[in-house]
Amino acid sequence: MHIRLTARTIGVAALLFVCAIAIGAFLLLGKKEKVLELARMVLWTRPALSLFLGPDDVITVRLDDGRRYRLVAPGWRSLALAPGKGCLPVRLVPVTGSITLTEDGQWHLNQTFDGLTPRALIRQVAADRRTWRLPYVLLALPGAFGSDGQIGDGVRHPEILHRALDRLKERYHRSNLCIAAVSWAGVALARLIEERTDITCAVFISTPFSRDRDAYYARLVKSGAYPPYNPMGHWETIMAHFPEKVVFVGDPADQVVPFAAEQRPFIEKTVKAFPQARFFSATGTPPRHHVIPGLAVGLLNDFCS
């Protein structure tokens, strides 16, 4: 019998092999939590994603140097968006949605999303679109939710996101963008604003605008995981392309991105210079108060018109 070794066949074989290892680990060690964590991590690898995601769930962009990035964006080709002059609603999703680099230098599944599989992500996005009656685009940053690249590439190489956003605009014949971003994705959004004039609405939620004095961030920069970019240090350039509508949301009790040190200085300086910018205080999920559920899509629905 002849078996054709396609990329998909090899991917399935690799996935089955890793699953066998996980089952063996469970039988030998009996540590259910560790095995479940390993299984979820396997589900977000490229071979596994090829089983769950179709062509309409991934945007492929190519850079001038030949590099290719596949960014996860569930159902991006078939949204119920009629061509028009309105903005295109986009939600940027950061690495905190799946696997995170912790202070001990190890990769762990984020506890907030410990039950989220690729299929669950697709269902969640579809449910959000129905609930809010908003056909928005969920775009996972490089290194997040199975997108190619490293967690810092969205800021280190902003042309990746520029080209993805340009493809989305071309697909739906929209001239402007309304983008909501949470945590690290807000840093990527600030970087995009520096170089774009078509972002008419920007929503920043729990965003680390200034981390130059953060020891943990300094270690991530030193390791190469994050680029040495702080929006506060580029405030003037960002303001040169300041969107018509800007919304900031944060929890003063945020323990992941301390509000007083890393959010408030940028927010206050911006609101003072541009009175049209708005700030809302919200309560994040305890105990760390960083994740503020449901706001990203709701604010897109309110401000993208």
C-alpha positions in Angstrom: 0.0 0.0 0.0 1.4 3.4 -1.0 0.9 6.3 1.5 1.3 9.8 0.1 3.4 11.9 2.6 1.7 15.3 2.3 2.3 18.1 4.8 -1.1 17.3 6.3 -0.3 13.6 6.7 3.0 14.5 8.5 1.2 17.0 10.7 -1.4 14.5 11.7 1.3 11.9 12.4 3.2 14.4 14.6 0.0 15.3 16.5 -0.8 11.6 17.1 2.7 11.0 18.3 2.6 13.9 20.8 -0.8 12.8 22.0 0.5 9.3 22.6 3.3 10.8 24.7 0.7 12.8 26.7 -1.4 9.6 27.3 1.8 7.7 28.3 2.7 10.5 30.7 -0.7 10.3 32.3 -0.6 6.6 32.7 2.9 6.7 34.2 2.8 9.8 36.3 -0.9 10.2 37.0 -0.6 14.0 37.0 -3.8 15.0 35.3 -3.3 18.7 35.4 0.1 18.6 33.7 -1.2 16.2 31.0 -4.2 18.5 30.3 -1.8 21.5 30.1 0.4 19.6 27.7 -2.6 18.5 25.6 -3.9 22.1 25.3 -0.4 23.3 24.3 -0.3 20.6 21.6 -3.7 21.8 20.3 -2.2 25.2 19.5 0.7 23.9 17.5 0.7 24.3 13.7 0.0 20.6 12.9 -3.0 20.5 15.2 -4.3 23.9 14.0 -4.3 22.5 10.4 -7.0 20.1 11.6 -9.2 22.8 13.1 -8.7 25.9 11.0 -9.7 26.3 7.4 -8.6 28.8 4.7 -11.2 31.3 6.0 -9.6 31.2 9.5 -6.0 32.3 8.6 -4.7 35.4 6.9 -1.4 34.8 5.1 0.9 37.8 4.6 4.3 37.9 2.9 7.0 40.5 3.6 9.4 41.9 1.1 12.3 39.7 2.4 10.2 36.6 1.6 9.1 35.7 5.1 5.6 34.4 5.4 3.3 34.8 8.4 0.0 33.0 8.9 -2.2 34.9 11.4 -5.2 33.3 13.0 -8.4 35.3 12.2 -11.5 33.0 12.4 -13.9 33.4 9.5 -12.3 36.6 8.2 -13.2 36.0 4.6 -17.0 35.5 5.1 -18.2 38.3 7.4 -21.5 39.9 6.8 -19.9 43.3 6.0 -21.2 45.2 3.1 -18.8 47.5 1.2 -19.1 51.0 2.4 -17.5 54.1 4.0 -17.9 52.8 7.6 -14.9 51.6 9.6 -13.8 47.9 9.7 -14.0 46.6 13.3 -10.9 44.7 14.4 -10.0 43.1 17.7 -6.3 42.5 18.2 -5.7 39.5 20.5 -2.4 39.3 22.4 -0.3 36.4 23.6 -2.1 36.4 27.0 -4.9 34.7 25.3 -3.1 31.4 25.1 0.4 30.6 26.4 2.5 33.1 28.4 6.1 33.4 29.4 6.3 33.6 33.1 8.8 35.2 35.4 10.7 31.9 35.8 11.4 31.8 32.1 9.0 29.0 31.4 6.0 28.8 29.0 2.6 28.1 30.7 -1.0 28.0 29.6 -2.7 31.2 30.8 -5.1 30.1 33.6 -7.8 32.5 32.3 -8.0 30.5 29.1 -7.1 27.1 30.4 -10.2 25.5 28.7 -9.9 27.3 25.4 -9.1 25.0 22.4 -9.0 26.1 18.7 -12.6 25.0 18.2 -13.7 26.8 21.3 -12.0 30.0 20.1 -14.0 29.8 16.8 -17.2 29.2 18.7 -16.5 32.1 21.1 -15.9 34.5 18.3 -19.0 33.4 16.5 -21.1 33.8 19.7 -19.7 37.3 20.2 -20.6 38.3 16.7 -24.2 37.1 17.2 -24.5 38.6 20.7 -23.4 42.1 19.7 -24.6 41.8 16.1 -21.2 43.0 15.0 -19.3 41.1 12.3 -15.9 42.1 13.7 -12.5 40.6 12.7 -10.5 38.8 15.5 -6.9 39.0 14.5 -4.4 37.1 16.7 -1.0 38.8 17.0 2.1 36.9 15.9 2.8 34.2 18.5 -0.7 34.2 19.9 -3.4 31.6 19.4 -1.4 29.7 16.8 -0.3 32.7 14.7 3.2 32.4 13.2 6.1 34.2 14.8 7.2 35.3 18.2 5.3 37.3 20.8 7.2 40.5 20.1 7.0 40.4 16.3 3.8 42.5 16.1 5.8 45.4 17.4 9.3 44.4 16.2 8.0 44.0 12.6 4.8 46.1 12.4 4.6 45.4 8.6 3.2 42.0 9.5 0.1 43.6 10.9 0.1 46.4 8.4 -0.3 44.0 5.5 -2.9 41.9 7.3 -5.0 45.0 8.0 -4.6 46.2 4.3 -5.8 42.8 3.1 -8.9 43.1 5.4 -9.6 46.6 4.1 -9.3 45.4 0.5 -11.5 42.4 1.2 -14.4 44.5 2.6 -13.7 47.7 0.6 -13.5 49.7 3.8 -11.3 52.9 4.1 -11.0 53.1 7.8 -10.3 50.9 10.8 -11.6 50.7 14.3 -9.3 48.6 16.5 -9.7 47.4 20.1 -6.7 45.9 21.8 -6.1 44.4 25.2 -2.8 44.3 27.2 0.2 43.7 25.0 -2.0 44.1 21.9 -2.4 47.7 22.9 1.3 48.2 22.5 1.1 46.8 19.0 -1.9 49.1 18.3 0.2 52.1 19.5 3.0 51.1 17.1 0.5 50.8 14.2 -0.9 54.3 14.9 2.6 55.7 14.4 2.6 54.7 10.8 -1.1 54.7 9.8 -3.6 57.5 9.1 -6.7 55.2 8.6 -7.3 54.2 12.2 -10.2 56.4 13.1 -11.0 54.7 16.5 -8.7 53.0 18.9 -9.7 51.2 22.1 -6.9 50.4 24.7 -7.7 48.1 27.5 -5.3 47.3 30.3 -2.4 48.4 28.1 1.3 48.7 29.4 2.2 52.1 27.9 5.3 52.5 30.0 7.4 49.5 31.1 10.9 51.0 31.0 11.1 50.7 34.8 9.6 47.2 35.0 12.2 44.6 36.0 10.2 41.7 34.5 9.8 43.5 31.2 13.5 44.4 31.2 14.3 40.7 31.5 12.0 39.9 28.6 13.6 42.6 26.4 17.1 41.3 27.4 16.1 37.7 26.4 14.8 39.0 23.0 11.2 38.0 23.7 9.9 41.6 23.6 11.3 44.5 21.6 12.5 47.6 23.6 9.5 49.7 22.7 7.4 51.8 25.1 4.5 53.9 23.8 5.3 56.6 26.4 8.6 57.1 24.7 6.9 57.6 21.3 4.1 59.7 22.5 4.7 62.6 20.1 4.9 60.3 17.1 1.7 58.5 18.1 -0.1 61.8 18.6 0.8 62.9 15.1 -1.6 60.3 13.8 -4.0 60.5 16.7 -7.4 58.8 15.8 -10.7 60.7 15.9 -11.9 58.5 18.7 -9.8 57.0 21.5 -11.0 55.1 24.5 -8.8 54.0 27.4 -10.0 51.4 29.9 -8.2 50.2 33.0 -8.6 48.8 36.5 -6.7 50.8 39.1 -6.2 47.5 41.0 -4.5 45.8 38.0 -1.6 43.6 39.3 -0.3 42.6 35.9 0.1 46.0 34.4 0.2 48.4 37.4 -2.2 51.2 36.7 -0.4 54.1 38.4 3.0 53.3 36.9 2.3 51.9 33.5 -1.1 53.1 32.4 -2.1 56.4 34.1 0.8 58.6 32.9 0.2 58.0 29.2 -3.6 58.2 29.7 -3.5 61.5 31.6 -1.1 63.1 29.2 -3.2 62.1 26.2 -6.5 63.1 27.7 -5.1 66.5 28.7 -3.8 67.1 25.1 -6.8 65.7 23.4 -10.1 66.2 25.3 -11.9 64.0 22.8 -10.0 61.0 24.3 -12.0 59.2 27.0 -11.1 57.1 30.0 -13.3 54.6 31.8 -12.4 52.8 35.0 -13.6 49.2 35.1 -13.3 46.2 37.4 -11.1 43.4 36.2 -11.4 39.7 37.1 -9.9 39.0 40.6 -7.4 38.3 41.9 -5.2 40.0 39.4 -7.7 42.5 38.0 -6.1 42.6 34.6 -8.6 40.8 32.4 -11.8 42.9 31.9 -14.2 40.5 30.1 -16.6 41.5 27.4 -15.4 45.1 26.9 -13.4 44.8 23.7 -16.3 43.8 21.4 -18.8 46.0 23.3 -16.7 49.1 22.8 -16.1 48.2 19.2 -19.9 48.0 18.8 -20.3 51.4 20.5 -17.6 53.4 18.7 -17.2 51.8 15.3 -19.7 53.6 13.1 
